[in-house]
């Protein structure tokens, strides 16, 4: 599992907005510039209180938006779709570009312990791809393409550009940090490492 092109926006609006209810903007002590803000003691204390209160009290976290490219196996993406209400995904296509290159071990998540089964599967996919590329008959060409799609293992790695917010990140961490699928550990660790102040806000 890999992560690239991290972007972060919205801390300035989140800090202003969380103080709107009590008009306490004068107590704000943060400096927000670019993707990596400095959060002062007053603002952090309020963030922690609001987060602990839960529900709509911590809606400031919905304003902080995250973007990144994630390379993960299909089996993980199916579970990630559980959080689709608060996420947006733009994926590479298995429909249009699956035959663009030959399949290799590194196209699959479990290449780290590649065995005879995955090697046989890759060989089968590549033979189907060759038939697809050489075929001139539209009906048979469609059949070979469908053979590739239908036999693509769950471990096949797909890249998606994902957008989510801090509330979703916290929800995922609480739900999936101890999941038996190792990719959830990697994703939660990544968020806690790169998302500024998330670990402090959640007190984890």
SULQUIQUI-V635420 format. One record per backbone hydrogen bond with DSSP energy under -0.5 kcal/mol. CO is the residue of the C=O (numbers start at 0). NH is the residue of the N-H. If there is no record, write none. Layout:
BEGIN
co:nh
CO:NH
CO:NH
END
This chain:
BEGIN
co:nh
1:70
3:68
6:66
8:64
9:13
10:14
11:15
12:16
13:17
14:18
15:18
16:19
18:22
18:23
19:22
23:26
24:27
30:32
30:37
32:35
34:36
36:38
37:30
37:39
39:43
40:44
41:45
42:46
43:47
44:48
45:49
46:50
47:51
48:52
49:53
50:53
53:56
54:57
55:58
57:60
58:61
59:62
59:63
60:165
60:166
62:64
63:165
64:8
65:163
66:6
67:161
68:3
69:71
69:159
70:1
71:157
72:75
72:76
73:77
74:78
75:79
76:80
78:81
79:82
80:83
82:85
83:86
85:164
87:162
89:160
92:96
96:99
103:106
104:107
106:156
107:110
108:111
109:112
110:113
114:118
115:119
116:120
117:121
118:122
119:123
120:124
121:125
122:126
123:127
124:128
125:129
126:130
127:131
128:132
129:133
130:134
135:137
136:140
137:141
138:142
139:143
140:144
141:145
142:146
143:147
144:148
145:149
146:150
148:151
152:155
153:74
154:108
155:73
157:71
158:91
159:69
159:161
160:89
161:67
162:87
163:65
164:168
165:169
166:170
167:171
168:172
169:173
170:174
171:175
172:176
175:178
179:181
180:183
180:184
181:185
182:186
183:187
184:188
185:189
186:190
187:191
188:192
189:193
190:194
193:195
194:197
194:198
196:200
197:201
198:202
198:203
END
